[in-house]
Amino acid sequence: MPAPLDHKGTGLSRALVDAGFAGLVTFGLSFPILALRTEQDMQNHLVVEQRWSWSAGAVVAVFCARLLAGLLGDWRARALAIPGALIAVFGAHRALTQAPGNGGAIAAVGLALLIGAFALDARWRHAPVRVVAPRAEGPDRSRLISIAGIVALFLFPFVMLTWLGPQGSLKWINNYGVQILIYVMLGWGLNIVVGLAGLLDLGYVAFYAVGAYAYALLSTTFGLSFWICLPLAGVLAAFWGVILGFPVLRLRGDYLAIVTLAFGEIIRVVLINWTDFSNGYAGISSIPRITFFGVPFTAADNGFAAMFGLDFTPIHRTIFLYFLILCLALLTNAVTLRLRTLPIGRAWEALREDEIACRSLGINTVSTKLTAFALGAMFGGFAGAFFAVRQNFVSPESFTFIESATILAIVVLGGMGSQIGVALAAVAMIGGTEILRELDFLKQIFGDSFNPAQYRMLIFGLAMVVMMIWKPRGLISSRTPSIFLKKRNVVSGALVREGQG
Amino acid sequence: MENFLQQLINGLTLGSIYGLIAIGYTMVFGIIGMVNFAHGDVFMLSAFIALIIFLALTQLLGLASMPVAFLIVLVAAMAFTALWNWAIERVAYRPLRGSFRLAPLISAIGMSIFLSNFVQVVQGPRNKPVQPMFTDLIHLTDGPLSVTLSYKQILIMAVTAALLLGFWFVVQKTALGRAQRACEQDRKMAALLGIDVDRTISLTFVIGAALAAVAGTLYMLYYGVVNFADGFTPGCKAFTAAVLGGIGSLPGAVIGGLLIGLIETFWSAYFSSDYKDVAAFSVLAITLIFMPSGLLGRPEVEKV
């Protein structure tokens, strides 16, 4: 792994020394863990396999990347040249070893990128720095964009349906639409806690689990319908939020983070071990499916399709689920936006900026924090109930720490407190990892044993690091005050202190 | 009584491992105020490095003497893990210094996810069993429930004690230790007095990783199996230990580690091993609620 760039030297010797050092470090890093692989043999004993080519590949990659980063001054040129060099080396290697696939062509593409980057670098570097005047963003324009976005979201399943048919569109509506919207909703829910009130919660998944198990247990034990369980799940989750929040909200930021993480883990361990209650690892299956306000989505005569005179396809249920989660997410958003302009919301934001000042002004910090915690938990509970009705199955496996980390990453990447930023971050993170499942064409290059899905979480973790370094304040880092006297100003996030609570 | 003594020995062994990891958390928190979330996974990585070097020594180089192999494995694991943590700090945390408070934490969470999945991809997702070493037992009492102390446990406690002494010496008596304590108290002032703050922080990560590597080697030796997912839970418990002892306090981290080890072992022995994680985390919550600065930590005074 290359070290980040400290100096913008362009001297060849300096770049070479730098790249050589990075290569050496990479060799040291890769020596035990990459070059030697442990594998069980027939007797279940571990044996070591040597694969120095992996280590060599890593060293070459880091050396090239670091060398080019040292030689090129402009970041756009670097972004072009480094992949170019890697593709060129990769192609050349395949051509030399006569591996299947056209190595020469790959190398040529890489080389072209590389040469292009060097040519463009000279131009970009001497280009005058443009000063962008701050844009006065009228509220009307942003309002127009959000209305257009919502209309597009409502039309999305019908567009997909007419374009790809019931079979082809299922994947898009379910894997992309519903999946992303769940995370948008969770992100908006957590945004109340983290983004507005500045309370770092690493155990948000606990409330998601409470909601999911509330619906699963209430519907399978008492036969309650989804529409009764949904508010109950939210209330239960909020109740748990208050119970967990009450003792810990006196704590400072990082401690609060760890205690919430611990609570998230405790709830999961209890769900695993208290088998009488939650059926343990096996989870709860055959949870009743969603109905159209009482009308089931079946092929029967009293089903949804027969009632509306449509041909029966399972996509009706998926589309209904899509609208359900869309409405739930929009509800979360609407409530958050309204609350921000109410006294309680302003108290949250004030609390985030400076807790001591809040206390001196007579704001009750404990009840302010508790309402944020409970409201965030309630929306987590709604999302959990939706998750249970969508999957028809819940088990503790779905509520691991990774989920909490993902939701928190969405909130932080979105630029804490920005609603549209959170939605964009959810699309990027969840949609991005879903797309990795689709990269089957890479098998033609790397061979059939290559499985892109294997690298999903690896790339996800790396993306979190890269995004933080690239934009530590998130995608949308400007702040619009919720309340303003005459003119709405946009303040850069870099000027706003936050999360000191 | 026999059972109690036996559990005491087991608890202290486990606690030594937690204590070694906890030092890494507490040092990093003390110096840059960041919860180094990836530290548990650095510990897991070190256990893998130790395993691989051990196998390479015995299989590829044909080394037969166990004590020599153990010594080489320990030193090599410390060196390579330290290099890893140095690189991680350089790539993922240093660019975020001076950024807003949550940025390094998110970066560390990303690093943690990256590390565990990296090990899963390059080493495979299965459990890695190691042949048992140093299995001889010493019987301390006679009878049906005899209290035993294995060579393994003696080795773990002895290595931990020796390395903690060495570590204490470094922090208290050397120029590096002084620089580190100075940065902990006031980074800006330390920089004004000519201390290379970046280098000191790097070395803090290196030392933390070296101690985590000792813990990783001993963990592999004690349990005889490593897995890519083994970083999270011990990491959380070690952080609990650091908080229990008072975060920022080095003796506190060790005492906290021993306490968490004992609590976990006794809970498993007398109540239910299913809920041992719940016990450890409940201790964390209870400590923070009633004693927010931990056992040995200084109470924090917030000035305006």
Interface residues (C-beta under 8 A of the other chain):
Chain A: M1 P2 A3 P4 V25 G28 L29 F31 P32 I33 L34 L36 R37 T38 E39 Q40 N44 H45 L46 V47 V48 Q50 W54 L200 P247 V248 R250 L251 R252 G253 D254 Y255 A257 I258 V259 L261 A262 F263 E265 I266 V269 V270 I272 N273 I356 A357 F401 I402 A405 L408 A409 V412 L413 M416 Q454 Y455 M457 L458 F460 G461 L462 A463 M464 V465 M468 I469 P472 R473 R497 E498 G499 Q500
Chain B: F29 G33 V35 L45 F48 I49 L51 I52 I53 L55 A56 Q59 L60 A76 F80 L83 W84 A87 R90 V91 A92 R94 P95 L96 S99 F100 R101 L102 A103 P104 L105 I106 S107 I109 G110 M111 S112 I113 F114 L115 N117 F118 V119 V121 V122 Q123 G124 R126 K128 P129 V130 Q131 F232 C236 F239 T240 V243 S272 D274 Y275 D277 V278 F281 S282 L284 A285 L288 I289 P292 E300 E302 V304
